[in-house]
Amino acid sequence: MIQPMTFKEMILQGIPEQLPNKKSRDDKYSHAPKRKDILTPTEKKLAIANALRYFPASWHAVLIEEFVEELKLYGRIYMYRFMPDYEMYARPIHEYPAKSKQAAAIMLMIQNNLDPAVAQHPQELITYGGNGAVFQNWAQYLITMKYLAQITDTQTLHMYSGHPMGIFPSSVEAPRVVVTNGMMIPNYSKPEDWERYNAMGVTQYGQMTAGSYMYIGPQGIVHGTTITVMNAFRKKLGAGVSPNGRIFLTAGLGGMSGAQPKAGNIAGCITVCAEVNASAAIKRFEQGWVDKLTHNLDELIDIVKEAVSNKEVVSIAYVGNVIDVWERFDTENIIVDLGSDQTSLHNPWAGGYYPVGLSFEASNDMMANHPEQFKEVVQASLRRHADAINKHTSKGTYFFDYGNAFLLEASRANADVMHDNHIDFKYPSYVQDILGPMCFDYGFGPFRWVCTSGSHEDLKRTDQIAATVLESMLANAPASIAQQLQDNITWIKEAEKNKLVVGSKARILYADAEGRSKIAAAFNEAIGDGTITAPVVIGRDHHDVSGTDSPYRETSNIYDGSKYTADMSIHNVIGDSFRGATWVSIHNGGGVGWGEVSNGGFGLVLDGTDASKTKLENMLFYDVNNGIARRAWARNTGSLEAIEREMKRSPNLTVTMPNLVDEKLLQQIQ
Ligand SMILES: NC(=O)c1ccc[n+]([C@@H]2O[C@H](COP(=O)([O-])OP(=O)(O)OC[C@H]3O[C@@H](n4cnc5c(N)ncnc54)[C@H](O)[C@@H]3O)[C@@H](O)[C@H]2O)c1
């Protein structure tokens, strides 16, 4: 009798020797929407030839039919036949076949990004954001995992948008993997280009952390949204004033936006979140991420009025269009303290944004069958959306753009969102007002880690270590960063109670360069003495101080004109790569859309050795201070203070500092 292959054997074989049986996709999973039929007949042939080059010629006659069909049905060739038979999840590190511990840790991270409990469309290899892919197809996955099993600590695997180009000789100091996603010649970086070249199988949209294997489930966005909402309330109400009974009105209960009610509860306000897709709203309600659910606007008004009068902390999902809520709250004179929006406006024409007055189903039909008409309806809706928000802001609502391109798309639709100077938007992005000046300019950003043992005890131990480090820093911290340290101490102490782990044993908090380095060094020491039982991967979201150039989001609070440049993110990935990162990545797109952002990140495997200690100190220092230096050169006040402090702390650092011009002198220019 033939023994079934073990997990390790299946990884090691890569593309199977025998053609596996045909598989179809499983209805129990959410699937990527059918993509636009954009290729010409000649380009379709190219897409098929591109897909077939992963397989022996003897299989082509069989596979050609299947791939033609996939391209026709789904607009992409996912190669469902090659989905592995084993379960997809982050295993403890010792279960991976590998010659390099670093490579095994990367395999763990890849599997986590494709785990059906974590990934949005797991069988299309999409982790989040509708199109944030880890790979373009299953052949790329199989070959990459095999390569990672083979690679030694003196080789580097180069990944081109999901495609494993090859393993090249390098050195112990070099990264084990270098990842690029969606890097295009700038003139070919429009959304249409993503549709075309992704359908051809030559590029992919890696989002921020999907294509760099650093996604850790919803915990990251809950933390970021909590920090944003807490600080937005401080801005609106003043420090120390409780947000209990105050309203935060927003939209979206999807992949990322679904974090809003949970974050609102942790911040302590009333969150009203409209969601047009009933199944998305019901899913979040059933998962306990939102406390109440109603399909009825009258009922919503009653619930909200009662919550306000009782000064409650509660989150409410309304199944319907957010514009109806903004308009009705206005006529009911319900005061909204904070307003935002997290519909997917980075993708307005293909299901990211549902226009008011049209049902969910009618919208889906129109976008597929009458795309030009749909575009007009969306733009009219955006104009109405902005008008409704404007009524509230004139009564005192603090409205901020939450990084979904709401203001950008509204301005393109000629909605009333422009400042009188016709250059800026009327409203700030959350980075301009909140995360930029309060966090990024001081180096505070989304530091994260994963315990590769898969052990809950290890995760608890890392939580304790991180809390101790931050508490010791708070004792001597300057006033400008004390609040951020305190918020993150509270967060990490409650992290276990909030039960946010989905998938790998991961944690996130915001820390500055000093904090990240001290926490990582303490982990490394604990791995060395056995208190933590296996290596820990450290990394971060790309949505950070230095990793991302994005003029409407991460770098929207850069005012020297350089926010449309992408030098910082490129320096970041190159700088991290030779300072010790285990893997580095750089992506076009992510968050706000293809062509709108350049973002990069890293992963670093801590194994308790002195070599790890040197790498973490060298790399984390640059990873954060690169962005602070750039923000200081742009004359950002917090960064000027932070980099001066860093230069005092680190004699090896010299940053070019700006000379500030007297405003009165400038005003003399005719
Ligand atoms: N600020 C950040 O840190 C941050 C982080 C992640 C994502 N984002 C951005 O936020 C957006 C949302 O991300 P996501 O992963 O939740 O996307 P998603 O597509 O999963 O969810 C968006 C939801 O909005 C709903 N929706 C659309 N139009 C609506 C309307 N008019 N009224 C009510 N509901 C409506 C959709 O049905 C969908 O469920 C994206 O543009 C993303 O890039 C920002």
PDBQT file of the ligand as one rigid body, heavy atoms in Angstrom, charges set to zero:
ROOT
HETATM    1  N1  LIG A 701      -6.299  53.765   7.779  1.00  0.00    +0.000 N 
HETATM    2  C1  LIG A 701      -5.799  52.586   7.734  1.00  0.00    +0.000 C 
HETATM    3  O1  LIG A 701      -4.916  52.266   8.482  1.00  0.00    +0.000 OA
HETATM    4  C2  LIG A 701      -6.370  51.609   6.801  1.00  0.00    +0.000 A 
HETATM    5  C3  LIG A 701      -6.052  50.311   7.034  1.00  0.00    +0.000 A 
HETATM    6  C4  LIG A 701      -6.611  49.372   6.242  1.00  0.00    +0.000 A 
HETATM    7  C5  LIG A 701      -7.435  49.709   5.215  1.00  0.00    +0.000 A 
HETATM    8  N2  LIG A 701      -7.678  50.995   4.924  1.00  0.00    +0.000 N 
HETATM    9  C6  LIG A 701      -8.543  51.344   3.779  1.00  0.00    +0.000 C 
HETATM   10  O2  LIG A 701      -9.890  51.277   4.240  1.00  0.00    +0.000 OA
HETATM   11  C7  LIG A 701     -10.726  50.805   3.203  1.00  0.00    +0.000 C 
HETATM   12  C8  LIG A 701     -11.558  49.637   3.691  1.00  0.00    +0.000 C 
HETATM   13  O3  LIG A 701     -10.762  48.461   3.852  1.00  0.00    +0.000 OA
HETATM   14  P1  LIG A 701     -11.470  47.043   4.091  1.00  0.00    +0.000 P 
HETATM   15  O4  LIG A 701     -10.379  46.036   4.109  1.00  0.00    +0.000 OA
HETATM   16  O5  LIG A 701     -12.384  47.114   5.230  1.00  0.00    +0.000 OA
HETATM   17  O6  LIG A 701     -12.307  46.907   2.745  1.00  0.00    +0.000 OA
HETATM   18  P2  LIG A 701     -13.610  46.053   2.493  1.00  0.00    +0.000 P 
HETATM   19  O7  LIG A 701     -13.900  46.234   1.041  1.00  0.00    +0.000 OA
HETATM   20  O8  LIG A 701     -13.461  44.698   3.044  1.00  0.00    +0.000 OA
HETATM   21  O9  LIG A 701     -14.754  46.808   3.346  1.00  0.00    +0.000 OA
HETATM   22  C9  LIG A 701     -15.381  48.009   2.978  1.00  0.00    +0.000 C 
HETATM   23  C10 LIG A 701     -16.866  47.843   3.267  1.00  0.00    +0.000 C 
HETATM   24  O10 LIG A 701     -17.546  49.049   2.997  1.00  0.00    +0.000 OA
HETATM   25  C11 LIG A 701     -18.875  48.714   2.583  1.00  0.00    +0.000 C 
HETATM   26  N3  LIG A 701     -19.447  49.860   1.870  1.00  0.00    +0.000 N 
HETATM   27  C12 LIG A 701     -19.096  50.337   0.661  1.00  0.00    +0.000 A 
HETATM   28  N4  LIG A 701     -19.818  51.425   0.357  1.00  0.00    +0.000 NA
HETATM   29  C13 LIG A 701     -20.650  51.649   1.412  1.00  0.00    +0.000 A 
HETATM   30  C14 LIG A 701     -21.606  52.642   1.693  1.00  0.00    +0.000 A 
HETATM   31  N5  LIG A 701     -21.863  53.643   0.848  1.00  0.00    +0.000 N 
HETATM   32  N6  LIG A 701     -22.257  52.574   2.872  1.00  0.00    +0.000 NA
HETATM   33  C15 LIG A 701     -22.019  51.576   3.771  1.00  0.00    +0.000 A 
HETATM   34  N7  LIG A 701     -21.118  50.608   3.537  1.00  0.00    +0.000 NA
HETATM   35  C16 LIG A 701     -20.418  50.650   2.382  1.00  0.00    +0.000 A 
HETATM   36  C17 LIG A 701     -18.662  47.505   1.702  1.00  0.00    +0.000 C 
HETATM   37  O11 LIG A 701     -19.838  46.740   1.583  1.00  0.00    +0.000 OA
HETATM   38  C18 LIG A 701     -17.530  46.769   2.417  1.00  0.00    +0.000 C 
HETATM   39  O12 LIG A 701     -18.000  45.740   3.255  1.00  0.00    +0.000 OA
HETATM   40  C19 LIG A 701      -9.801  50.476   2.040  1.00  0.00    +0.000 C 
HETATM   41  O13 LIG A 701      -9.794  51.523   1.106  1.00  0.00    +0.000 OA
HETATM   42  C20 LIG A 701      -8.465  50.311   2.691  1.00  0.00    +0.000 C 
HETATM   43  O14 LIG A 701      -7.397  50.560   1.799  1.00  0.00    +0.000 OA
HETATM   44  C21 LIG A 701      -7.198  51.965   5.728  1.00  0.00    +0.000 A 
ENDROOT
TORSDOF 0
